[in-house]
Amino acid sequence: MTDFEAPIPFLDLRAQYAGLQPDLLAAVTAVFEQQQFILGPQVEALENELANWLDGPLVITCASGTDALHLALLALEIGSGDEVITTPFSFFATAGAIALAGACPVFVDIDPVTFNLDPAHIESAITSRTRALLPVHIFGLPADMDAIQSIAIRHNLMVIEDAAQAIGAKYQDRPVGTIGNIGCFSFYPTKNLGGAGDGGMLATRDEALARRLRLLRVHGSNQPYHHELLGLNSRLDVLQAAVLGVKLSHLSAWNQARRQIAQAYWDLMLAAGLDQRLQLPSVPSGSIPVWHQFVVRLPQRDAARDFLSARGIATQIYYPVPLHLQPALSHLGYQAGDFPHAERTCREVLALPIYPELTPAQQRQIVAALSDFFP
Ligand SMILES: *Cc1c(COP(=O)(O)O)cnc(C)c1O
């Protein structure tokens, strides 16, 4: 490397904004001119566009991905006394939403190669209280939905997909988040489709569930001051809908750019022999991921991260602590050693920069630095 290589940020949303500024400002200005900020026409328009984009489910937007999970559980009447089986290797909201709904998260270990919930462990975790399976399409890679759906059918369980990181990913040609009973998505600013603040959505093909979700996001109310259900206040802001409407028209191209960057990482790492030194992501056949993150795995993770950081390359650790060992969930009684794959994964994963604006030169710089790390 030269001494003059510029630092590489982990994510650079300013580069995205630079290209979208006129369209975004026009969309936001239109909202101010109309002065209708709650459930205005932009929200309905966005829901219709998202429904088309996802090949036709019913779409209900809401205030965040976390609320989407919470609303899904409320709509399915999952709460006190119920158990929901999920992964210990995810963002906290996956399990937090289950616990906040009053139900009990039950974890099963992950597949150490895909980092997704391993369906082989599900059946032994099912009890008479189990109501739902909640797989996460972690880092934008589809979970093993055929296996999960068939277990759900056999045991009469609901399937809630946490597709917060996976909008546009496909499993056997079907968009993730539209395969189970309800799919939950996030528009957190750093997600593949990110707003200018919090936002989320639900997708379902079930009309009755969609109706319940629409009520539940407005205090369970269908008609002002008349309340059928106990709901939340969880609507997508009109300002966010306007921003997301502009960005949605770019999402397919952005996801495609992420795929090309992932492919380039592979090519460069294989050429450098790095596949002998670390675990590269691998994609099961029939899955098309959207590369929310590009995560490699290596035992010397912390040293590698420091080495890259000294070269100006930012990385992240998703996730340093598995959910079953989070203090907020200590009442569940899990212990270190309960899910060895998830625990070891937390010690070894390293997320490298991946975003549509990342240049080939930056990628070469990252892979060269990783090669230099190994003696
Ligand atoms: C981001 C995320 C969420 C929560 O979404 P918010 O919009 O931040 O509330 C839930 N699950 C996973 C896997 C996520 O990555």
The ligand as a Gaussian input file, in Angstrom:
#p B3LYP/6-31G(d) Opt

LIG

0 1
 C      -32.774000      -3.374000      11.974000
 C      -33.328000      -4.647000      12.451000
 C      -34.507000      -4.717000      13.208000
 C      -35.192000      -3.518000      13.784000
 O      -35.532000      -2.555000      12.889000
 P      -35.697000      -1.027000      13.395000
 O      -36.306000      -0.371000      12.207000
 O      -34.331000      -0.523000      13.715000
 O      -36.587000      -1.012000      14.567000
 C      -35.017000      -5.961000      13.512000
 N      -34.385000      -7.081000      13.145000
 C      -33.239000      -7.070000      12.452000
 C      -32.617000      -8.349000      12.045000
 C      -32.657000      -5.851000      12.105000
 O      -31.505000      -5.832000      11.428000

